[in-house]
Amino acid sequence: MPELIADIEKDLSRDGCNLIRVLFVMSDRSALNSANRCFVYYYEEHENLQGKMYILENYRFVIDVTSTNVKKYRLTKEFVDLLLTS
C-alpha cells in the first residue's frame, strides 16, 4: 500500500500539518463536519482502503477512535516519527 502511506507522509509534511494526528476514511460523496484539522482519505481514491487501515491498525500505526458512522483513526507517534524521518 505504498500509495496510501505516501499520501499520509505527504500530508504530514505540508506546512502546519505535522501535528495533525486524526484521519477519517469515508466516501467522497459524504460530508464531514469536524471542528479540528484532520486528514481525509476516500474509498474512491484508494483501492480496498478499509483493508489497508486494518493492516495499519494491526501494526499499531493507527488506532480506531470511531464514535460515529464515519471511520476515524488516530496516527500513533511511532508511525508519524517513522514517516517524518524516512
PEUR-V69568 format. One record per run of one state. SS is the DSSP state (A for helix, B for strand, O for the rest). FROM is the first residue (numbers start at 1). TO is the last residue. If there is no record, write none. Layout:
# PEUR-V69568
ss=SS from=FROM to=TO
ss=SS from=FROM to=TO
This chain:
# PEUR-V69568
ss=O from=1 to=1
ss=A from=2 to=13
ss=O from=14 to=21
ss=B from=22 to=26
ss=O from=27 to=38
ss=B from=39 to=42
ss=O from=43 to=48
ss=A from=49 to=58
ss=O from=59 to=61
ss=B from=62 to=64
ss=O from=65 to=70
ss=B from=71 to=75
ss=O from=76 to=76
ss=A from=77 to=84
ss=O from=85 to=86
